[in-house]
Amino acid sequence: MKGADLVMKVLQQHGVDSIFGYPGGAIMPIYDAIYHSPVKHYLCRHEQGGAFSAIGYARSSGKVGVCLATSGPGATNLITSLADALLDSVPLVAITGQVSQGVMGTDAFQEIDVLGLSLPVTKHSFLVEHIDALEDTLHQAFALAQSGRPGPVLVDIPKNIQQAEVSCNLKPVSAAPKSSLPQVAADQLHQARALIAAAERPIAYIGGGVHMADAIAELQQFLTESAMPSVTTLKAMGSVAKDNPYYLGMLGMHGTQAANLAVQQCDLLVCLGARFDDRVTGKLDSFAPHAKVIQLDIDPAEINKLRRPDCAMLGDMKQVLPAISTATHCQPWLEHCLALKQQHGWRYDHPGERIYAPLFLKQLSDRLPDNSVVCCDVGQHQMWVAQHMRFNHPRNHLSSGGLGTMGFGLPAAIGAKLARPEDTVLAVCGDGSFMMNVQELGTIKRFRLPVKIVVVDNQRLGMVKQWQQLFFNERYSETDLSDNPDFVALAAAFAIPGHTISRKDEVADAMEAMLTWPGPYLLHVRIDEQDNVWPLVPPGAANEDMLTERAQ
């Protein structure tokens, strides 16, 4: 068979049933092999959209996402998505076509050094230089994408290798070997248990590494046995059971007041699969200033990177969490955290007739089935979703965390819907972010995907506008989007029905119409341009120095 046929056979061996991409000259042999392959290809309308769909597929299912692109502009259009997958640790295999080896290095049509260009934004990149290396390279790509800390891997395949003849005798694929993580030493486990037992004000600081380690059940047991309050990062939302009374919410720049204040007051911070990101810590040297730190991670690069822990453990979360679980004796602290939660709870008593986004999203969350997937773009609406919607698993909340990529939500929802066709999938988009990958409405139309789309429209680049208001003396430079298109008419051009609402008394009927419609649906929600996201930790400030709406 040809190299292109081998690519499709290896994908099948790895259980790939869906791939996302866009054809072009240098990858045409692989697309010819797709024609007769049982692997389903989903034509997206931009390579970035295809890669984000693969990311949505991976994040909502736990499988490896796969995307394809041609050489030159096709490959360069993947770069943003690869960076997004790298910073959010998403297992992704990207396959690109490359010009034939005979013209490589001659500035041939659509030739670009994809290997060099992708190295900073991938876990690993390959350029296949001989047909005999193709099969092993693809197997390595899948192994690397899933092992250790997951991430994106790129395989660049010259066109002549795709066309070359190769043996039909494929090697069998065995189960992926477990990463050879170092065993946590007994004295480290003892030290961690001793720190937990001695703490009077402990907090579990939970990151995305917990669910990537498939350790949600172990986390729940750890929190139950230790009776320890908890906070999460954006990517870890849904890790803690909804009914856990000591879950204080997301921490950081737009975290809850209760979460931020409790972390600043704690005497022990148990960091589980989190990385002390600047959006979490605020002013780093003032973050949890009275706390000793236990840090558990799979990536040695994260240990000591930003905060030196008192007890560092490099190992498997599923094994270590049960081994350090021990009871705490901190009833006064638990009562204090409950009081913080009560004192600083959300208020939804917004005056006037206009729709208040936090209340709208809370109402929407209350109406969604428990296993719904919500995919966010980036901006004010993203933070409102994190603050006011509730999730029962991190795979049900897909948001571009580390890179903060506008245009993520709509294509990610496409991948999530294909991964989980029986579950409700919702894309929550800002009016600015929605236009970044609006062409993917064509993908939804072609494949008749019943994705629900909510466009939260304040006719502004809301988050930038908020910063201009607070920190740039109200100089609103290039954040006015009052010339937005008619979003409902735009959706109708893709045979997607929709409706526009602007008043609170329209919300209930509009939600019912969207959620009961059997196909895709766009709900255009107009909100006040003056509404901002609170609380907000100003840049360079400590987390306890939050700005709040009530203080404005």
Buried (B, 14 or more C-beta within 10 A) or exposed (E): EBBBBBBBBBBBBBEBBBBBBBBBBBBBBBBBBBEEBEBEBBEBBBBBBBBBBBBBBBBBBBBBBBBBBBBBEBBBBBBBBBBBBBBBBBBBBBBBBBBBBEBBEEEBEBBBBBBEBBEEBBBBBBBBBEBEBBBEBBBBBBBBBBBBBBBBBBBBBBBBBBBBEBEEEBEEBEEEEEEEBEEBEEEBBEBBBEBBEEBEBBBBBBBBBBBBBEBBEBBBBBBEBBBBBBBBBBBBBBBBBEEEEBBBBBBBBBBBBBBBBBBBBBBBBBBBBBBBBBBBBBBEEBBBEEBBBBBBBBBBEBBEEEBEBBBBBBBBBBBBBBBBBBEBEBEEBBEBBBEBBEEBEEEEEBEEEBBBBBBBBBBBBEBBEEBBBBBBBBBBBBBBBBBBBBBBBBBBBBBBBBBBBBBBBBBBBBBBBBBBEEBBBBBBBBBBBBBBBBBBBBBBBEBEBBBBBBBBBBBBBBBBBBBBBBEEEEEEEEBEBEEBEEBBEBBEEBEBBBBBBBEBEBBEEBBEBBBEBEBBBBBBBBBBBEBBBBBBBBEEBBBBBBBEEEEE
